[in-house]
């Protein structure tokens, strides 16, 4: 079996002058990397790491803002037989205290021996290293000395597929203690299986804006084209957030065919003004892959209505379901067929956990398919006693595959808890029907009120459409009510400018009571930018709940 590194070096040898990546900023392509450029620049960084004492098996944490530098800095530790571990860079949306705490935690739990960064981040990162006893060196990516020959990796790294070659960390508020250790075998198996499900060919070209510290950005948007030898156009997430139209111009100019795009991005990009879409042609796109959070029919509809006139094929709106523990994807819809939408009885789904068609006059809910399983993956739907559940009965997804994590790095306790009889327990709820899987929500996010299961994303979707609410800026969660012995439903909404909070509160409460099987105990109306996001751009229910409890307890 070929290893990931062997395939990368093979590309550099056999197609060294071929363009691998075009790096864009907010307006246009600013740098082009051939396969040879990519490996030689990484080799220059590898030599700096080697001089700093980095050895085989060491973990190297990488925090770099520049997208071009980040690409080859990721490869550098791999050339030494070390393990790259990417972490978000500080931004204005992450509080300094929270960022410093998470970086210090990661350096400690990963037992990193080196930190690879850029000079513009040294003042921020230097003080955090004092609490990490194993950290031996801080290495900067510049100035970069580009050698004439690639760095010669240890032979074992080239031929041993069982070696850990990636350490991924969740972007959520509690996941940084759970480093997902992935072997070369797991990654290669994932790339081949998911590539087959997408029908990849030599004509495909990837576009990527997602952070490389996110599994969708790293595995799906970077390593997949790198492994397959396909051209990549890439822009930093910071440039994309500031100028979302850059992704469309990048796709249109470079004729990209595939791009990962989580659900929040569809609504976000649908608001791009007409003046910023001049010259856009999306007829080249074969698949936008919606994954990483619950998929909403309305998001796809808004995206298609906005960009259908620019050549977007409705079949290009695909979905996928996966976890970082399975490297990336577990399932994928067929890009040549429409995504299946299952219309079910909302109340029966919440009360009984059964996905059945709505009766006369019953409120309905659209559940979007995550597709069919990858060819190397098996899935079970389990009940509370780990029994197998039939089609259309909601339970926890359990997975087996040959692209599963090796372990939660240095956390044998968590590794044991994550498996039952050899099956990985995803913590996700959903059901199967006619050979496809339908995710419903996260087990840890589930709200239970008087025995009824309530998925917070359903309430958030309802609140999004209430008058005065800023769409996409809502969050729902449960708070224990000791008096009643159940949970209270809390819904937090950010408002549009110039609206009355009391009117918004009433509108949200009425809409939830009318369209769901529960009522909101508290509708908490907050100003713009109150909600807290993770480093990958998703709203963090955990941290928003913590902030709500702090504010309301101090108010009381």
Helices and strands as residue ranges (DSSP letters): H 4-14, E 19-24, E 29-34, H 35-51, E 59-63, H 67-80, E 83-86, H 96-109, E 114-117, G 119-121, H 122-125, G 126-131, E 137-140, H 155-159, E 164-169, G 175-177, E 179-183, H 184-198, E 206-208, H 215-215, I 216-223, H 224-228, E 232-235, H 237-242, H 245-254, E 258-260, H 263-270, G 274-277, E 287-290, H 297-307, G 308-310, G 314-316, E 317-322, G 324-326, E 329-332, E 341-345, H 346-352, E 364-368, E 372-373, E 377-382, E 395-401, E 407-408, H 412-417, E 419-420, E 423-433, E 436-442, G 443-445, E 447-449, E 452-454, H 456-464, E 469-481, E 486-495, H 501-515, E 522-526, H 541-555
